[in-house]
Amino acid sequence: MSTPRPTSTQGPWRKSSYSGANGDCVEVALARGGMAVRDSKDPDAGQQAHSTAPWTTFIHAVRSGTLG
């Protein structure tokens, strides 16, 4: 069974707190069913949609340092 993908953002886009001054960053927004991610340098290029469970797993891995 596939996990439903989120659709349409429901909140403001927020930049990562780890964003550099050179613009190399991503933005995230709440989306119906999960989170949306886009490149802040080119916001019109599209976005990735992530369901809640995989997004939560990713955030835990980043915070714990297991991604490198």
BELFENRA-V872251 format. One record per residue. N is the residue number from 1. RES is the residue in three letters. PHI is phi in radians with two decimals (* if undefined). D_CENTER is the distance of its C-alpha to the mean C-alpha in whole Angstrom. Layout:
N&RES&PHI&D_CENTER + N&RES&PHI&D_CENTER
This chain:
1&MET&*&23 + 2&SER&-1.51&19 + 3&THR&-1.46&17 + 4&PRO&-1.08&16 + 5&ARG&-1.53&13 + 6&PRO&-1.18&11 + 7&THR&-2.30&13 + 8&SER&0.71&13 + 9&THR&-1.19&11 + 10&GLN&-2.08&13 + 11&GLY&-2.56&12 + 12&PRO&-1.24&12 + 13&TRP&-1.31&10 + 14&ARG&-2.14&9 + 15&LYS&-1.42&10 + 16&SER&-1.07&9 + 17&SER&-1.21&13 + 18&TYR&-1.71&13 + 19&SER&-1.12&13 + 20&GLY&-1.52&17 + 21&ALA&-1.21&19 + 22&ASN&-1.48&19 + 23&GLY&1.54&16 + 24&ASP&-1.40&14 + 25&CYS&-2.67&11 + 26&VAL&-2.07&7 + 27&GLU&-2.15&6 + 28&VAL&-2.20&4 + 29&ALA&-2.56&7 + 30&LEU&-1.11&8 + 31&ALA&-2.34&10 + 32&ARG&-1.03&13 + 33&GLY&1.66&13 + 34&GLY&2.83&9 + 35&MET&-2.29&6 + 36&ALA&-2.04&5 + 37&VAL&-2.27&3 + 38&ARG&-2.53&7 + 39&ASP&-1.43&10 + 40&SER&-1.19&11 + 41&LYS&-1.30&15 + 42&ASP&-2.49&15 + 43&PRO&-1.11&13 + 44&ASP&-1.51&15 + 45&ALA&-1.32&15 + 46&GLY&2.14&12 + 47&GLN&-2.58&9 + 48&GLN&-1.79&7 + 49&ALA&-1.95&7 + 50&HIS&-2.28&7 + 51&SER&-1.16&10 + 52&THR&-1.02&11 + 53&ALA&-1.09&13 + 54&PRO&-1.11&11 + 55&TRP&-1.13&8 + 56&THR&-1.09&10 + 57&THR&-1.07&12 + 58&PHE&-1.07&10 + 59&ILE&-1.08&9 + 60&HIS&-1.10&13 + 61&ALA&-1.15&14 + 62&VAL&-1.11&12 + 63&ARG&-1.14&14 + 64&SER&-1.48&17 + 65&GLY&1.42&18 + 66&THR&-1.43&18 + 67&LEU&-1.60&16 + 68&GLY&1.99&18
